[in-house]
């Protein structure tokens, strides 16, 4: 099943993006870029590593974004860090 990548930052997403949301977006991106829905066994390690790296980059992006506007307040699009994240 193919899922579209959706915007993961507030206010587009009413609540904060979950780890599942971030991972699904990363997986969809890697599928699109690689042209594979699921990699062959000999490509599994590099495929999974790419998904992990894109998910981590997405977490860092969402953690650093500053969303302005709306109710006149400035807020950071913060979310809890993944275990082991720096």
C-alpha positions in Angstrom: 0.0 0.0 0.0 1.4 3.4 -1.0 1.0 6.3 1.4 1.6 9.9 0.4 4.1 11.8 2.5 2.2 14.4 4.5 3.3 17.5 6.3 4.4 16.6 9.8 4.7 20.0 11.5 2.2 22.1 13.3 -0.2 23.7 12.5 -0.8 21.4 9.5 -0.7 18.3 11.8 -2.9 19.2 14.8 -0.8 17.1 17.2 2.9 16.4 17.1 4.3 13.9 14.7 4.7 10.4 16.2 7.7 8.2 15.6 5.4 6.1 13.4 4.6 9.2 11.3 8.3 10.1 10.9 9.2 6.5 10.0 6.4 6.2 7.5 7.4 9.4 5.7 11.1 8.3 5.6 10.1 4.9 4.2 8.0 6.4 1.5 10.7 8.8 0.6 13.3 6.0 0.3 10.9 3.9 -1.7 10.3 6.8 -4.1 14.0 7.6 -4.5 15.2 4.0 -4.9 12.3 2.8 -7.1 11.8 -0.2 -4.8 8.7 -0.9 -2.7 10.8 -3.5 -0.9 14.5 -4.2 -1.5 16.0 -7.5 -2.5 17.9 -9.3 0.3 21.2 -8.0 -0.9 20.0 -4.4 -0.7 18.1 -4.7 2.6 20.9 -3.3 4.8 21.5 -0.2 2.8 17.8 0.4 2.3 17.0 0.1 6.0 20.0 2.3 6.9 18.8 5.0 4.5 15.3 4.9 6.1 16.9 5.3 9.5 19.0 8.2 8.4 16.1 10.1 6.7 14.0 9.5 9.8 16.7 11.0 12.0 17.1 14.0 9.7 13.4 14.5 9.8 13.4 14.4 13.6 16.2 17.0 13.7 14.3 19.2 11.3 11.0 19.0 13.2 12.9 19.6 16.5 14.5 22.8 15.1 11.6 24.3 13.2 10.1 27.5 14.6 6.5 27.9 13.6 5.2 31.5 13.6 1.8 32.9 13.1 -1.6 31.6 13.9 -2.7 32.9 17.3 0.1 35.5 17.3 2.4 33.2 19.2 5.7 31.8 18.3 6.2 28.1 19.1 8.7 25.5 18.3 7.6 22.3 16.5 9.1 20.3 19.3 8.7 16.6 19.9 10.3 14.2 22.3 13.7 12.9 21.2 14.0 9.3 20.3 15.8 7.1 22.8 19.5 7.4 22.1 19.1 10.5 20.0 21.5 13.4 20.6 
